[in-house]
Amino acid sequence: MAKLALEQAIAPEWVDQVFEEHRQRQYSRELLFSTIVKLMSLVSLGLKPSLHAAARQLEDLPVSLAALYDKISRTEPALLRALVTGSAQRLAPTIKELGCPAMLPGWQVRVVDGSHLASTEKRLGALRQERGAARPGFSVVVYDPDLDQVVDLQPCEDAYASERVCVLPLLADAKANQVWIADRLYCTLPVMEACEQVKTSFVIRQQAKHPRLIQEGEWQAPMPVATGTVREQTIEVKGGHQWRRIELTLHSPNDSGDSSLLFWSNLPQSVSVQQIADLYRRRWSIEGMFLRLEAILESEIETLGSPRAALLGFTTAVLAYNVLALLKRSVEQAHRETQPEGWEASIYHLAIQIRSGYEGMQIALPSEYMPVVPVENLAQHLLELARNILPKQVAKSPRGPKVSKPKTWVQGTAVNAHVSTDRVIKAAKKKRP
C-alpha cells in the first residue's frame, strides 16, 4: 500500500524528468537524481538510521560515498520546489476521489508559514571554529488543509533571510479561487499587494506595525461566534486598496494573553465575517502538520550541515508526509462504515507499520514484480488494501485538555538535585492510610 503510493508520488522516471526540466548547473552522469531522492526517503521515513547507512545497503550505487554527499550538498532549491508541487499534483486526483470535505465551499484554502530547521552538527570545516549554533536554513511552506497536503514550498539557504520576501515567489503562482491564510508576520503591504496582483484572496492577522491606514470606516454591530464576538469595518491603505478588517473578541484570553485578534482580508462580502474568523482558527492546522513532520518523520537531519543537503532532507520528509496523509485518508474511508463517527487513523501508527513491514516486503516482492496500477484505479486499489488493516492498530488516541499547573519558584540547588525513584515510591506507600 505504501509502495503503491510512493510510486505514484515520486516515481523514479518522473523524478529524473523533473530534474532535467528544472536543473540549472547540475547534471547527471552515473548518479541519477531519483537515486538520491530514494535514499533520502528511506532516511526520512525512518527505514534507515542515516544517509550513510542507506547508501551502504544499496547494491548498485554507481559512485563513491564522497561523490554522493557532494551531489546532495549541491541540490538546487528550484528542484526541491518542483518536486513538492509536482508530487502534490500527482496525488491530488486520488485524494479527491477518496473524498475530502471543503473548509470553505467554492474556495481552495492555502495556509502559509515558515519552518526553520534545527541546528546541525558542525562537521563542515568552516563551522568548526564557530561557537554559535549552525542554522542550515528554512522553508516557507504552503499547506492545503482540505487535502492534508503540502502543495508548495520555497526553500531558503540563508537562515537569516526574511520570510516575507521568500513568500513572494509562492504568491506569484496563486490562483483567483484561492484564499491564503497567514500569521501577522506576513501583514505587510508587499505581501497583500502580491495577492491583489494575481486576484487571490487573503486572511492575515494584523501586527502592531501594520501598514498605515489612510481611512477607516465605521465598525458594524458585533455578531456572536463560538469563541466570542466578531465585528468588521472597511479600511483603505496606500495604493487605493480597500479591504476588510475583522476584530474577534474572545471570551477568554488565548495562550499568548490576547483577548482580541484583528484580521485583514480582501474576501468578498459573500463570505461572512463569522466564516473569516473561523477560517483563521484553522490556521493552526499547519502547526499540527509541522509537529507531525518533526515527531514522526526525520525532517531535520543533524548530520547534514550543508544548507542544500539539509533542505533536501526536509523536502523528502514533506514528500513522505504527503504519502502518509494519503494512506491515512484511505484507511479512514475504508473503515468509515464500521467505525464510529469521528474515528481517525493515526499517521504515527501508520508509519510504525510501514517501518516494521517494509524490509520484508522488499524481499518478498521486489520492485520489478510490483503490479502496475493505473492512476485512475489507484484510489480503489488503496481502499481494497486498506480494508486489510485492523482499525484498532492504527486508531488515533486523542488526548484530553491540558491541566494547567502553577509555576512556583525554587532554589537552583533543588532544581539540579536528584532522588532515588525506588526510595520515593516506598516512602509514598508508607504514608498511605
SULWO-V481095 format. One record per residue. N is the residue number from 1. RES is the residue in one small letter. PHI is phi as a letter, one per 20 degrees, with the letter a starting at -180 (* if undefined). Layout:
N_RES_PHI ; N_RES_PHI
This chain:
1_m_* ; 2_a_f ; 3_k_f ; 4_l_f ; 5_a_f ; 6_l_f ; 7_e_f ; 8_q_f ; 9_a_f ; 10_i_c ; 11_a_f ; 12_p_g ; 13_e_f ; 14_w_f ; 15_v_f ; 16_d_f ; 17_q_f ; 18_v_f ; 19_f_f ; 20_e_f ; 21_e_f ; 22_h_d ; 23_r_f ; 24_q_d ; 25_r_d ; 26_q_f ; 27_y_b ; 28_s_d ; 29_r_c ; 30_e_e ; 31_l_e ; 32_l_e ; 33_f_f ; 34_s_f ; 35_t_f ; 36_i_f ; 37_v_f ; 38_k_f ; 39_l_f ; 40_m_f ; 41_s_f ; 42_l_f ; 43_v_f ; 44_s_f ; 45_l_f ; 46_g_n ; 47_l_f ; 48_k_c ; 49_p_f ; 50_s_b ; 51_l_f ; 52_h_f ; 53_a_f ; 54_a_f ; 55_a_f ; 56_r_f ; 57_q_e ; 58_l_f ; 59_e_f ; 60_d_d ; 61_l_f ; 62_p_e ; 63_v_c ; 64_s_f ; 65_l_f ; 66_a_f ; 67_a_f ; 68_l_f ; 69_y_f ; 70_d_f ; 71_k_f ; 72_i_f ; 73_s_f ; 74_r_d ; 75_t_f ; 76_e_e ; 77_p_g ; 78_a_f ; 79_l_f ; 80_l_f ; 81_r_f ; 82_a_f ; 83_l_f ; 84_v_f ; 85_t_f ; 86_g_f ; 87_s_f ; 88_a_f ; 89_q_f ; 90_r_f ; 91_l_e ; 92_a_g ; 93_p_g ; 94_t_f ; 95_i_f ; 96_k_f ; 97_e_f ; 98_l_f ; 99_g_o ; 100_c_b ; 101_p_f ; 102_a_e ; 103_m_f ; 104_l_c ; 105_p_g ; 106_g_n ; 107_w_c ; 108_q_e ; 109_v_e ; 110_r_c ; 111_v_d ; 112_v_d ; 113_d_a ; 114_g_e ; 115_s_c ; 116_h_e ; 117_l_f ; 118_a_f ; 119_s_f ; 120_t_d ; 121_e_f ; 122_k_e ; 123_r_e ; 124_l_f ; 125_g_g ; 126_a_f ; 127_l_e ; 128_r_f ; 129_q_e ; 130_e_e ; 131_r_e ; 132_g_f ; 133_a_f ; 134_a_e ; 135_r_e ; 136_p_e ; 137_g_p ; 138_f_b ; 139_s_c ; 140_v_e ; 141_v_d ; 142_v_d ; 143_y_d ; 144_d_d ; 145_p_f ; 146_d_f ; 147_l_e ; 148_d_l ; 149_q_c ; 150_v_e ; 151_v_d ; 152_d_b ; 153_l_a ; 154_q_d ; 155_p_f ; 156_c_c ; 157_e_f ; 158_d_e ; 159_a_f ; 160_y_e ; 161_a_f ; 162_s_e ; 163_e_f ; 164_r_f ; 165_v_e ; 166_c_f ; 167_v_f ; 168_l_f ; 169_p_f ; 170_l_f ; 171_l_f ; 172_a_f ; 173_d_d ; 174_a_f ; 175_k_d ; 176_a_f ; 177_n_e ; 178_q_d ; 179_v_c ; 180_w_e ; 181_i_d ; 182_a_b ; 183_d_f ; 184_r_f ; 185_l_g ; 186_y_e ; 187_c_e ; 188_t_c ; 189_l_f ; 190_p_g ; 191_v_f ; 192_m_f ; 193_e_f ; 194_a_f ; 195_c_f ; 196_e_f ; 197_q_f ; 198_v_e ; 199_k_m ; 200_t_d ; 201_s_e ; 202_f_b ; 203_v_c ; 204_i_c ; 205_r_f ; 206_q_f ; 207_q_d ; 208_a_f ; 209_k_e ; 210_h_f ; 211_p_g ; 212_r_f ; 213_l_e ; 214_i_e ; 215_q_b ; 216_e_c ; 217_g_e ; 218_e_f ; 219_w_f ; 220_q_e ; 221_a_f ; 222_p_f ; 223_m_c ; 224_p_f ; 225_v_c ; 226_a_f ; 227_t_d ; 228_g_r ; 229_t_c ; 230_v_c ; 231_r_b ; 232_e_b ; 233_q_b ; 234_t_e ; 235_i_c ; 236_e_c ; 237_v_c ; 238_k_g ; 239_g_n ; 240_g_m ; 241_h_f ; 242_q_d ; 243_w_c ; 244_r_d ; 245_r_d ; 246_i_d ; 247_e_d ; 248_l_d ; 249_t_e ; 250_l_e ; 251_h_f ; 252_s_c ; 253_p_f ; 254_n_e ; 255_d_f ; 256_s_e ; 257_g_n ; 258_d_e ; 259_s_e ; 260_s_b ; 261_l_c ; 262_l_d ; 263_f_c ; 264_w_d ; 265_s_b ; 266_n_d ; 267_l_f ; 268_p_f ; 269_q_f ; 270_s_f ; 271_v_e ; 272_s_f ; 273_v_f ; 274_q_f ; 275_q_f ; 276_i_f ; 277_a_f ; 278_d_f ; 279_l_f ; 280_y_f ; 281_r_g ; 282_r_f ; 283_r_g ; 284_w_f ; 285_s_f ; 286_i_f ; 287_e_f ; 288_g_f ; 289_m_f ; 290_f_f ; 291_l_f ; 292_r_f ; 293_l_f ; 294_e_e ; 295_a_e ; 296_i_e ; 297_l_d ; 298_e_e ; 299_s_e ; 300_e_c ; 301_i_e ; 302_e_f ; 303_t_f ; 304_l_e ; 305_g_e ; 306_s_f ; 307_p_g ; 308_r_f ; 309_a_f ; 310_a_f ; 311_l_f ; 312_l_f ; 313_g_f ; 314_f_f ; 315_t_f ; 316_t_f ; 317_a_f ; 318_v_f ; 319_l_f ; 320_a_f ; 321_y_f ; 322_n_g ; 323_v_f ; 324_l_f ; 325_a_f ; 326_l_f ; 327_l_f ; 328_k_g ; 329_r_f ; 330_s_f ; 331_v_f ; 332_e_f ; 333_q_f ; 334_a_f ; 335_h_d ; 336_r_f ; 337_e_f ; 338_t_e ; 339_q_d ; 340_p_f ; 341_e_f ; 342_g_n ; 343_w_f ; 344_e_c ; 345_a_e ; 346_s_d ; 347_i_f ; 348_y_f ; 349_h_f ; 350_l_f ; 351_a_f ; 352_i_f ; 353_q_f ; 354_i_f ; 355_r_f ; 356_s_f ; 357_g_d ; 358_y_f ; 359_e_f ; 360_g_f ; 361_m_f ; 362_q_f ; 363_i_f ; 364_a_f ; 365_l_c ; 366_p_f ; 367_s_f ; 368_e_f ; 369_y_d ; 370_m_f ; 371_p_f ; 372_v_e ; 373_v_d ; 374_p_f ; 375_v_f ; 376_e_f ; 377_n_d ; 378_l_f ; 379_a_f ; 380_q_f ; 381_h_f ; 382_l_f ; 383_l_f ; 384_e_f ; 385_l_f ; 386_a_f ; 387_r_f ; 388_n_e ; 389_i_e ; 390_l_f ; 391_p_g ; 392_k_f ; 393_q_f ; 394_v_c ; 395_a_f ; 396_k_f ; 397_s_d ; 398_p_f ; 399_r_e ; 400_g_f ; 401_p_f ; 402_k_f ; 403_v_e ; 404_s_f ; 405_k_d ; 406_p_f ; 407_k_e ; 408_t_d ; 409_w_e ; 410_v_c ; 411_q_f ; 412_g_f ; 413_t_f ; 414_a_f ; 415_v_f ; 416_n_e ; 417_a_f ; 418_h_c ; 419_v_c ; 420_s_e ; 421_t_g ; 422_d_f ; 423_r_f ; 424_v_f ; 425_i_f ; 426_k_f ; 427_a_f ; 428_a_f ; 429_k_f ; 430_k_f ; 431_k_f ; 432_r_f ; 433_p_f
